[in-house]
Amino acid sequence: MTEPSLDLAGPNPWQTRSSAVLFDNGRLRLRDDAVIQPDGQAGSYTYVEVPWPVVGIVPVADDGQVHLVRQWRYPWGCNSWEIPAGHGEVGEEPLHAAQRELAEEVGVQAAEWQPLGRVFSSAAVRAHYHLFLARGLAPAGAGYVRDGAEDDLRTSTLPFYEALAAADDGRIVHAFSIVGLFRAARRLGIGR
């Protein structure tokens, strides 16, 4: 049996006629574009833009333990267990942002960094999400401070296979974390 092709090449069937920013607070902007849809009809496409890279890190210690963080997610109205993640600054390289976020959120640094690729979260959000596997963990130096919105952040370590099971059975609901854990599992040769 031949594997199906997942080729992404092809022309863009959308035409942008105009673009307007409806809201911009410096952290995100809401954009509304007047478009010609693939069927040739006029329409509009409204979406959120995030101007900097968003990074997620799967930090796995030499003993197979993975570091997770728990935060209250205001829009969801509940706590969420996740991989350490955050955003870079405008123009900051994703790897540098990931290194800083890991030190700020978990208090560790990594000797080895492997990219796990990019992802998009939704067709309604234009943001560049970058995933990394971090190995060779050691305590981070001083000088890393969490953002005030992360004052409730808690960290925990557990065997990687338990985190993967939680991503599979719905205890971890953060989509970026689920993708990161499954991609890291493949990279680590777990569950093949």
Residue frames as a rotation matrix with the C-alpha (Angstrom) as fourth column:
MET 1
0.584 0.812 0.000 0.00
0.812 -0.584 0.000 0.00
0.000 0.000 -1.000 0.00
THR 2
-0.307 -0.668 0.678 1.34
0.655 -0.665 -0.359 3.41
0.691 0.334 0.641 -0.96
GLU 3
-0.369 0.106 -0.923 1.54
0.807 -0.457 -0.375 6.08
-0.461 -0.883 0.083 1.72
PRO 4
0.661 0.640 0.393 -0.59
0.748 -0.604 -0.275 9.16
0.061 0.475 -0.878 0.96
SER 5
-0.401 -0.783 0.475 1.28
0.727 -0.588 -0.356 12.33
0.558 0.203 0.805 0.06
LEU 6
0.439 0.484 -0.757 1.06
0.834 -0.533 0.143 15.23
-0.334 -0.694 -0.638 2.48
ASP 7
-0.522 -0.656 0.546 2.51
0.832 -0.533 0.155 17.73
0.189 0.535 0.824 0.03
LEU 8
0.051 0.514 -0.856 1.73
0.665 -0.657 -0.355 21.31
-0.745 -0.551 -0.376 1.08
ALA 9
-0.880 -0.447 -0.161 2.64
0.174 -0.619 0.766 22.90
-0.442 0.646 0.622 -2.24
GLY 10
-0.157 0.829 0.536 -0.03
0.986 0.100 0.135 24.67
0.058 0.549 -0.833 -4.23
PRO 11
-0.605 -0.062 0.794 -1.29
0.278 -0.950 0.138 28.14
0.746 0.305 0.592 -5.06
ASN 12
-0.855 0.359 -0.374 -2.99
0.249 -0.348 -0.904 30.41
-0.454 -0.866 0.208 -2.54
PRO 13
-0.458 0.744 0.486 -6.70
0.808 0.120 0.577 30.48
0.371 0.657 -0.656 -3.53
TRP 14
0.425 0.584 -0.692 -7.43
0.825 -0.564 0.030 33.54
-0.373 -0.583 -0.722 -1.33
GLN 15
-0.238 -0.455 0.858 -7.05
0.656 -0.727 -0.203 37.16
0.716 0.515 0.472 -2.42
THR 16
-0.161 0.122 -0.979 -6.66
0.869 -0.453 -0.200 39.93
-0.468 -0.883 -0.033 0.14
ARG 17
0.275 0.357 0.893 -8.43
0.763 -0.646 0.024 43.12
0.585 0.674 -0.450 -0.96
SER 18
0.090 -0.283 0.955 -7.74
-0.436 -0.873 -0.217 45.15
0.895 -0.397 -0.202 2.20
SER 19
-0.065 -0.177 -0.982 -6.68
0.749 0.642 -0.165 44.63
0.660 -0.746 0.091 5.79
ALA 20
0.175 0.191 0.966 -7.69
-0.389 -0.888 0.246 46.57
0.905 -0.419 -0.081 8.89
VAL 21
-0.750 -0.393 -0.532 -6.50
0.379 0.404 -0.833 46.34
0.542 -0.826 -0.154 12.49
LEU 22
0.263 0.946 0.190 -9.58
0.194 -0.245 0.950 46.46
0.945 -0.213 -0.248 14.73
PHE 23
0.969 -0.010 0.247 -7.67
-0.245 -0.181 0.953 46.24
0.035 -0.984 -0.177 18.02
ASP 24
0.275 -0.927 -0.254 -3.98
0.357 0.344 -0.868 46.30
0.893 0.148 0.426 19.04
ASN 25
0.978 0.065 0.200 -2.77
-0.160 -0.389 0.907 46.36
0.137 -0.919 -0.370 22.63
GLY 26
0.212 -0.976 0.037 0.88
-0.962 -0.216 -0.169 45.55
0.173 0.000 -0.985 21.86
ARG 27
-0.446 -0.329 0.832 0.47
-0.566 0.824 0.022 41.91
-0.693 -0.461 -0.554 22.93
LEU 28
-0.536 0.327 0.779 -2.01
0.678 0.716 0.166 40.88
-0.503 0.617 -0.605 20.27
ARG 29
-0.721 0.361 -0.592 -3.98
-0.536 -0.832 0.146 42.43
-0.440 0.422 0.793 17.49
LEU 30
-0.043 0.799 0.600 -7.34
0.423 0.559 -0.713 41.65
-0.905 0.223 -0.362 15.95
ARG 31
-0.807 -0.314 -0.501 -7.28
-0.329 -0.465 0.822 41.94
-0.491 0.828 0.272 12.17
ASP 32
0.257 0.895 0.364 -10.19
0.197 0.321 -0.926 41.95
-0.946 0.310 -0.094 9.72
ASP 33
-0.796 -0.579 -0.177 -9.33
-0.111 -0.147 0.983 41.36
-0.595 0.802 0.053 6.06
ALA 34
0.449 0.819 -0.357 -11.65
-0.587 -0.031 -0.809 41.88
-0.674 0.573 0.467 3.11
VAL 35
-0.603 -0.700 0.383 -10.99
-0.279 0.635 0.720 38.88
-0.748 0.328 -0.578 0.87
ILE 36
0.180 0.561 -0.808 -12.02
-0.950 0.311 0.004 37.04
0.254 0.767 0.590 -2.23
GLN 37
0.241 0.006 0.970 -12.68
-0.602 0.785 0.145 33.47
-0.761 -0.619 0.193 -1.06
PRO 38
-0.743 -0.571 0.348 -11.59
-0.144 0.645 0.750 30.37
-0.653 0.508 -0.562 -3.00
ASP 39
-0.170 0.756 0.633 -15.11
0.813 0.470 -0.343 30.18
-0.557 0.456 -0.694 -4.51
GLY 40
-0.598 -0.163 0.785 -14.68
0.688 -0.606 0.398 33.69
0.411 0.778 0.474 -5.99
GLN 41
0.503 0.855 0.125 -17.14
0.603 -0.450 0.659 35.33
0.620 -0.256 -0.742 -3.58
ALA 42
-0.225 -0.494 0.840 -16.29
-0.308 -0.782 -0.542 38.40
0.924 -0.381 0.023 -1.51
GLY 43
0.624 0.397 -0.673 -15.96
0.499 0.460 0.734 37.79
0.601 -0.794 0.090 2.20
SER 44
0.402 -0.549 0.733 -14.07
-0.742 -0.665 -0.091 38.74
0.537 -0.507 -0.674 5.32
TYR 45
0.364 -0.393 -0.845 -11.55
0.508 0.844 -0.174 36.88
0.781 -0.366 0.506 7.45
THR 46
0.548 -0.120 0.828 -11.09
-0.639 -0.698 0.323 38.01
0.539 -0.706 -0.460 11.03
TYR 47
0.567 -0.435 -0.699 -8.21
0.528 0.844 -0.097 36.63
0.632 -0.314 0.708 13.09
VAL 48
0.946 -0.323 -0.017 -5.89
-0.144 -0.466 0.873 37.32
-0.290 -0.824 -0.488 16.01
GLU 49
0.519 -0.853 -0.051 -2.18
0.104 0.122 -0.987 38.00
0.849 0.507 0.152 15.44
VAL 50
0.870 -0.437 -0.226 0.57
0.243 -0.017 0.970 37.45
-0.428 -0.899 0.092 17.99
PRO 51
0.886 -0.435 -0.158 3.66
-0.413 -0.589 -0.694 39.46
0.209 0.681 -0.702 16.95
TRP 52
-0.078 -0.962 0.260 6.37
-0.997 0.069 -0.043 37.34
0.024 -0.263 -0.965 18.57
PRO 53
-0.346 -0.080 -0.935 7.30
-0.321 0.946 0.038 33.67
0.882 0.313 -0.353 18.67
VAL 54
0.521 0.469 0.713 5.56
-0.853 0.251 0.458 31.40
0.036 -0.847 0.531 21.18
VAL 55
-0.358 -0.765 -0.536 7.78
-0.622 0.623 -0.474 28.63
0.696 0.164 -0.699 22.53
GLY 56
0.776 0.510 0.371 7.11
-0.625 0.540 0.564 25.35
0.088 -0.669 0.738 24.35
ILE 57
-0.276 -0.955 -0.104 9.73
-0.844 0.293 -0.449 23.19
0.459 -0.036 -0.888 25.98
VAL 58
0.874 0.388 -0.294 9.63
-0.216 0.851 0.479 19.48
0.436 -0.355 0.827 26.87
PRO 59
0.020 -0.921 0.389 12.39
-0.905 -0.182 -0.384 19.29
0.424 -0.344 -0.838 29.52
VAL 60
0.891 0.246 -0.382 13.38
-0.141 0.949 0.282 15.65
0.432 -0.198 0.880 30.14
ALA 61
0.396 -0.747 0.533 15.94
-0.880 -0.142 0.454 14.81
-0.263 -0.649 -0.714 32.83
ASP 62
-0.460 -0.716 -0.526 18.50
-0.814 0.577 -0.073 12.02
0.355 0.394 -0.848 32.49
ASP 63
-0.904 0.136 0.406 16.34
-0.148 0.789 -0.596 9.77
-0.402 -0.599 -0.693 34.71
GLY 64
-0.760 0.612 0.220 13.35
0.532 0.390 0.752 10.11
0.374 0.688 -0.621 32.34
GLN 65
-0.119 0.709 -0.695 11.42
0.806 -0.340 -0.485 12.59
-0.580 -0.618 -0.531 34.48
VAL 66
-0.356 0.096 0.930 9.69
0.693 -0.641 0.331 15.45
0.627 0.762 0.162 32.64
HIS 67
-0.833 0.060 -0.550 9.06
0.364 -0.689 -0.627 18.86
-0.417 -0.722 0.552 34.15
LEU 68
-0.196 0.829 0.523 5.50
0.766 -0.203 0.609 20.21
0.612 0.521 -0.596 33.89
VAL 69
-0.999 -0.039 0.008 3.96
0.027 -0.810 -0.586 23.42
0.030 -0.585 0.810 35.18
ARG 70
-0.187 0.979 -0.080 0.47
0.972 0.197 0.129 24.13
0.142 -0.054 -0.988 36.49
GLN 71
-0.996 -0.047 -0.076 -1.20
0.056 -0.992 -0.114 27.49
-0.070 -0.118 0.991 36.06
TRP 72
-0.078 0.988 -0.132 -4.67
0.464 -0.081 -0.882 28.91
-0.882 -0.130 -0.452 36.39
ARG 73
-0.846 -0.122 0.518 -5.84
0.531 -0.270 0.803 29.71
0.042 0.955 0.293 32.87
TYR 74
-0.756 0.500 -0.423 -8.06
-0.131 -0.748 -0.650 32.74
-0.641 -0.436 0.631 33.22
PRO 75
-0.484 0.636 -0.601 -10.11
-0.868 -0.266 0.419 32.32
0.107 0.725 0.681 29.99
TRP 76
-0.445 0.267 -0.855 -10.76
-0.118 0.929 0.352 28.64
0.888 0.257 -0.382 30.76
GLY 77
0.293 0.551 0.781 -11.61
-0.822 -0.272 0.500 29.15
0.488 -0.789 0.373 34.45
CYS 78
0.998 0.006 0.059 -9.43
-0.036 0.858 0.512 26.22
-0.048 -0.513 0.857 35.61
ASN 79
0.197 -0.972 0.128 -5.91
-0.594 -0.015 0.805 25.04
-0.780 -0.235 -0.580 36.34
SER 80
0.950 0.029 -0.312 -3.96
-0.285 0.493 -0.822 23.40
0.130 0.870 0.477 33.53
TRP 81
0.339 -0.873 0.350 -0.90
0.065 0.393 0.917 21.13
-0.938 -0.289 0.190 33.57
GLU 82
0.993 -0.030 -0.114 1.39
-0.118 -0.264 -0.957 22.07
-0.001 0.964 -0.266 30.67
ILE 83
0.231 -0.969 0.092 4.90
0.959 0.210 -0.188 21.97
0.163 0.132 0.978 29.36
PRO 84
-0.066 -0.305 -0.950 6.85
0.452 -0.858 0.244 25.14
-0.889 -0.414 0.194 30.20
ALA 85
-0.052 0.127 0.991 6.01
0.983 -0.169 0.073 27.75
0.177 0.977 -0.116 27.58
GLY 86
0.171 0.149 -0.974 5.92
0.424 -0.903 -0.064 31.43
-0.889 -0.403 -0.217 26.90
HIS 87
0.886 0.158 0.436 6.57
0.464 -0.332 -0.822 34.06
0.015 0.930 -0.367 24.30
GLY 88
-0.228 -0.971 0.071 9.67
0.970 -0.220 0.102 35.68
-0.083 0.092 0.992 22.98
GLU 89
0.036 0.139 -0.990 10.17
0.127 -0.983 -0.133 39.35
-0.991 -0.121 -0.053 22.48
VAL 90
0.951 0.287 -0.111 9.78
-0.049 -0.215 -0.975 40.94
-0.304 0.933 -0.190 19.05
GLY 91
0.573 -0.747 -0.336 12.83
-0.669 -0.189 -0.719 39.88
0.474 0.637 -0.608 17.02
GLU 92
-0.044 -0.592 0.805 14.02
-0.891 0.387 0.236 37.33
-0.451 -0.707 -0.545 19.62
GLU 93
-0.506 -0.204 -0.838 15.10
-0.631 0.750 0.199 33.95
0.588 0.630 -0.508 18.28
PRO 94
0.548 0.825 -0.137 12.76
-0.530 0.469 0.707 31.14
0.647 -0.315 0.694 19.39
LEU 95
0.258 -0.504 -0.824 15.61
0.538 0.784 -0.311 29.08
0.803 -0.363 0.473 20.91
HIS 96
-0.783 -0.559 0.273 16.74
0.130 -0.575 -0.808 32.01
0.609 -0.597 0.523 23.06
ALA 97
-0.185 0.815 0.549 13.15
-0.838 -0.423 0.346 32.57
0.514 -0.396 0.761 24.21
ALA 98
0.639 0.415 -0.648 12.83
-0.118 0.885 0.450 28.85
0.760 -0.211 0.614 25.06
GLN 99
-0.241 -0.816 -0.526 16.06
0.583 0.312 -0.750 28.90
0.776 -0.488 0.401 27.09
ARG 100
-0.818 -0.031 0.574 14.88
-0.319 -0.807 -0.497 31.94
0.479 -0.590 0.650 29.06
GLU 101
0.153 0.975 0.161 11.37
-0.797 0.025 0.604 30.54
0.585 -0.221 0.781 29.64
LEU 102
0.420 -0.049 -0.906 12.74
0.267 0.961 0.072 27.21
0.867 -0.272 0.416 30.92
ALA 103
-0.646 -0.724 -0.242 14.96
0.490 -0.151 -0.859 29.01
0.585 -0.673 0.452 33.43
GLU 104
-0.694 0.427 0.579 12.17
-0.581 -0.807 -0.102 31.39
0.424 -0.407 0.809 34.52
GLU 105
0.263 0.964 -0.034 9.42
-0.788 0.235 0.569 28.80
0.556 -0.123 0.822 34.89
VAL 106
0.843 0.083 -0.531 11.28
0.087 0.954 0.287 25.69
0.531 -0.288 0.797 36.07
GLY 107
0.733 -0.616 0.289 14.63
-0.610 -0.407 0.680 27.02
-0.302 -0.674 -0.674 37.29
VAL 108
0.294 -0.664 0.688 16.71
0.349 0.744 0.569 24.75
-0.890 0.073 0.451 35.05
GLN 109
0.208 -0.310 -0.928 18.87
-0.885 -0.463 -0.044 25.10
-0.416 0.830 -0.371 31.97
ALA 110
0.838 0.127 0.531 19.60
0.074 0.937 -0.340 22.49
-0.541 0.324 0.776 29.33
ALA 111
-0.210 -0.973 -0.092 22.84
-0.226 -0.043 0.973 21.45
-0.951 0.225 -0.211 27.66
GLU 112
-0.917 -0.064 0.394 21.05
0.329 0.438 0.837 19.93
-0.226 0.897 -0.380 24.63
TRP 113
-0.171 0.868 -0.467 18.25
-0.390 -0.495 -0.776 21.50
-0.905 0.050 0.423 22.59
GLN 114
-0.877 -0.010 0.481 16.45
0.403 0.530 0.746 19.74
-0.262 0.848 -0.461 19.77
PRO 115
-0.642 0.697 -0.319 13.75
-0.743 -0.669 0.032 21.49
-0.191 0.258 0.947 17.74
LEU 116
-0.640 0.540 0.546 10.46
0.359 0.839 -0.409 19.60
-0.679 -0.066 -0.731 17.58
GLY 117
-0.613 0.342 0.713 9.05
0.736 -0.082 0.672 21.75
0.288 0.936 -0.201 14.79
ARG 118
-0.926 0.375 0.043 6.43
-0.377 -0.911 -0.166 24.45
-0.023 -0.170 0.985 14.48
VAL 119
-0.526 0.849 0.060 2.69
0.849 0.528 -0.019 24.25
-0.048 0.041 -0.998 14.95
PHE 120
-0.746 0.477 0.465 -0.32
-0.324 -0.870 0.372 26.52
0.582 0.127 0.803 14.48
SER 121
-0.923 0.362 0.132 -3.11
-0.012 0.315 -0.949 26.52
-0.385 -0.877 -0.286 17.05
SER 122
0.023 0.994 0.106 -6.15
0.552 0.075 -0.830 27.56
-0.834 0.078 -0.547 15.04
ALA 123
-0.285 -0.037 0.958 -7.19
0.930 -0.251 0.268 29.05
0.231 0.967 0.106 11.73
ALA 124
0.740 0.600 0.304 -8.37
0.483 -0.788 0.381 32.05
0.469 -0.135 -0.873 13.78
VAL 125
0.808 -0.547 -0.220 -4.91
-0.069 -0.458 0.886 32.76
-0.586 -0.700 -0.408 15.28
ARG 126
0.740 -0.667 0.082 -1.79
0.138 0.031 -0.990 33.81
0.658 0.744 0.115 13.40
ALA 127
0.620 -0.610 0.493 1.07
-0.743 -0.254 0.619 32.95
-0.253 -0.750 -0.611 15.74
HIS 128
0.263 -0.642 -0.720 4.30
-0.460 0.573 -0.679 31.03
0.848 0.510 -0.144 15.27
TYR 129
0.772 0.052 0.633 4.58
-0.601 0.384 0.701 28.26
-0.207 -0.922 0.328 17.87
HIS 130
0.111 -0.837 -0.537 7.97
-0.609 0.369 -0.702 26.54
0.785 0.405 -0.468 18.23
LEU 131
0.950 0.236 0.205 8.54
-0.309 0.614 0.727 23.34
0.046 -0.753 0.656 20.20
PHE 132
0.010 -0.994 -0.111 11.83
-0.740 0.067 -0.669 22.12
0.673 0.089 -0.735 21.71
LEU 133
0.843 0.005 -0.538 13.09
0.307 0.817 0.489 19.03
0.441 -0.577 0.687 23.52
ALA 134
0.342 -0.722 0.601 15.53
-0.767 -0.584 -0.265 20.01
0.543 -0.370 -0.754 26.29
ARG 135
0.823 -0.186 -0.536 17.99
0.348 0.912 0.218 17.44
0.448 -0.367 0.815 27.71
GLY 136
-0.209 -0.956 -0.207 21.03
0.753 -0.023 -0.658 17.56
0.624 -0.293 0.724 29.98
LEU 137
0.586 0.606 0.537 19.21
0.139 -0.729 0.671 19.54
0.798 -0.319 -0.511 32.66
ALA 138
-0.424 -0.666 -0.613 20.96
0.834 -0.023 -0.552 21.41
0.354 -0.746 0.565 35.47
PRO 139
0.302 0.545 -0.783 19.94
0.803 -0.587 -0.099 24.20
-0.514 -0.599 -0.615 37.85
ALA 140
0.441 -0.081 0.894 19.81
0.626 -0.686 -0.371 27.62
0.643 0.723 -0.252 36.17
GLY 141
-0.681 -0.721 -0.132 21.84
0.644 -0.503 -0.576 30.50
0.349 -0.477 0.807 37.43
ALA 142
-0.243 0.555 -0.796 20.38
0.676 -0.491 -0.549 33.42
-0.695 -0.671 -0.256 39.34
GLY 143
-0.815 -0.117 -0.567 18.67
-0.144 -0.908 0.394 36.35
-0.561 0.403 0.723 37.71
TYR 144
-0.791 0.611 -0.021 15.62
0.153 0.231 0.961 34.71
0.592 0.757 -0.276 36.16
VAL 145
-0.829 0.559 -0.030 12.34
-0.196 -0.341 -0.919 36.16
-0.524 -0.756 0.392 37.40
ARG 146
-0.523 0.744 0.415 8.82
0.848 0.502 0.168 34.99
-0.083 0.440 -0.894 36.62
ASP 147
-0.669 0.465 0.579 6.25
-0.024 -0.793 0.609 37.38
0.743 0.394 0.541 35.28
GLY 148
-0.815 0.376 0.441 3.71
-0.556 -0.293 -0.778 38.55
-0.163 -0.879 0.448 37.89
ALA 149
0.177 0.923 -0.341 0.94
-0.969 0.224 0.103 36.70
0.172 0.312 0.934 36.04
GLU 150
0.163 -0.209 -0.964 2.86
-0.179 0.955 -0.237 33.49
0.970 0.211 0.118 36.83
ASP 151
-0.410 -0.338 0.847 2.85
-0.840 -0.222 -0.495 33.93
0.356 -0.914 -0.193 40.61
ASP 152
0.399 0.654 0.643 0.52
-0.816 0.573 -0.076 30.93
-0.418 -0.494 0.762 40.94
LEU 153
0.421 -0.264 -0.868 2.71
-0.654 0.575 -0.492 28.71
0.629 0.774 0.069 38.70
ARG 154
0.461 -0.265 0.847 3.61
-0.625 0.580 0.522 25.35
-0.630 -0.770 0.102 40.26
THR 155
-0.052 -0.547 -0.836 6.10
-0.913 0.364 -0.181 22.83
0.404 0.754 -0.519 38.92
SER 156
0.536 0.164 0.828 6.18
-0.533 0.827 0.181 19.06
-0.655 -0.538 0.530 39.14
THR 157
-0.465 -0.624 -0.628 8.23
-0.880 0.401 0.253 16.23
0.093 0.670 -0.736 37.73
LEU 158
0.414 0.554 0.722 6.88
-0.520 0.795 -0.312 12.84
-0.747 -0.246 0.617 36.77
PRO 159
-0.408 -0.561 0.720 7.98
0.275 0.676 0.683 9.95
-0.871 0.477 -0.122 34.59
PHE 160
-0.797 0.035 -0.603 7.70
-0.522 -0.541 0.659 10.89
-0.303 0.840 0.449 30.93
TYR 161
-0.851 0.489 -0.190 5.38
0.249 0.695 0.674 7.96
0.462 0.526 -0.714 30.20
GLU 162
-0.352 0.752 -0.558 2.93
0.852 0.010 -0.524 9.26
-0.388 -0.659 -0.644 32.85
ALA 163
-0.413 0.160 -0.896 2.87
-0.200 -0.976 -0.082 12.72
-0.888 0.145 0.435 31.25
LEU 164
-0.908 0.054 -0.415 2.29
-0.406 0.133 0.904 11.09
0.104 0.990 -0.099 27.87
ALA 165
-0.668 0.708 -0.230 -0.59
0.712 0.697 0.078 9.05
0.216 -0.112 -0.970 29.33
ALA 166
-0.249 0.564 -0.787 -2.10
0.529 -0.602 -0.598 12.26
-0.811 -0.565 -0.149 30.77
ALA 167
-0.635 -0.008 -0.772 -1.85
-0.546 -0.703 0.456 13.91
-0.547 0.711 0.442 27.32
ASP 168
-0.919 0.250 -0.306 -3.57
-0.088 0.626 0.775 10.87
0.385 0.738 -0.553 25.81
ASP 169
-0.514 0.746 -0.423 -6.39
0.822 0.570 0.008 10.45
0.247 -0.343 -0.906 28.34
GLY 170
0.190 0.669 0.719 -7.38
0.479 -0.702 0.527 14.13
0.857 0.244 -0.454 28.67
ARG 171
0.538 -0.053 -0.841 -5.84
0.809 -0.250 0.532 15.13
-0.239 -0.967 -0.092 32.01
ILE 172
-0.557 -0.632 -0.538 -3.57
0.281 -0.753 0.594 17.46
-0.782 0.180 0.597 30.01
VAL 173
0.396 0.848 0.353 -5.85
0.723 -0.051 -0.689 19.60
-0.565 0.528 -0.633 27.85
HIS 174
0.370 -0.371 -0.852 -3.41
-0.379 -0.897 0.226 22.25
-0.848 0.239 -0.473 26.62
ALA 175
0.975 0.165 0.151 -3.08
0.055 0.477 -0.877 21.45
-0.217 0.863 0.456 22.89
PHE 176
0.539 -0.840 -0.060 0.46
-0.662 -0.378 -0.647 22.87
0.520 0.389 -0.760 22.53
SER 177
-0.118 -0.562 0.819 1.59
-0.933 0.344 0.101 20.64
-0.339 -0.752 -0.565 25.41
ILE 178
0.570 0.402 0.717 -0.06
-0.176 0.912 -0.371 17.55
-0.803 0.085 0.590 23.95
VAL 179
0.961 -0.253 -0.109 1.67
-0.090 0.088 -0.992 18.06
0.261 0.963 0.062 20.61
GLY 180
0.243 -0.934 0.261 5.00
-0.878 -0.326 -0.350 18.72
0.412 -0.145 -0.900 22.34
LEU 181
0.024 -0.200 0.979 4.79
-0.752 0.642 0.150 15.58
-0.658 -0.740 -0.135 24.48
PHE 182
0.767 0.317 0.558 3.88
0.065 0.826 -0.559 13.32
-0.638 0.465 0.613 21.56
ARG 183
0.839 -0.533 -0.114 6.57
-0.252 -0.194 -0.948 14.77
0.483 0.824 -0.298 19.30
ALA 184
0.040 -0.846 0.532 9.15
-0.992 -0.097 -0.081 14.39
0.120 -0.524 -0.843 22.09
ALA 185
0.365 0.152 0.918 8.04
-0.440 0.897 0.027 10.79
-0.820 -0.414 0.395 22.63
ARG 186
0.987 -0.011 0.158 8.74
0.145 0.463 -0.874 10.01
-0.064 0.886 0.459 18.97
ARG 187
0.519 -0.847 0.119 12.12
-0.577 -0.449 -0.682 11.75
0.631 0.285 -0.721 19.18
LEU 188
-0.115 -0.538 0.835 12.98
-0.980 0.199 -0.007 9.74
-0.162 -0.819 -0.551 22.31
GLY 189
-0.653 -0.125 -0.747 11.80
-0.451 0.856 0.252 6.47
0.608 0.501 -0.616 20.73
ILE 190
-0.852 0.441 0.281 8.93
-0.126 0.347 -0.929 6.04
-0.508 -0.827 -0.240 23.19
GLY 191
0.030 0.993 0.116 5.73
-0.170 0.120 -0.978 4.41
-0.985 0.009 0.172 21.94
ARG 192
-0.384 -0.202 -0.901 6.98
-0.902 -0.127 0.413 3.39
-0.198 0.971 -0.133 18.49
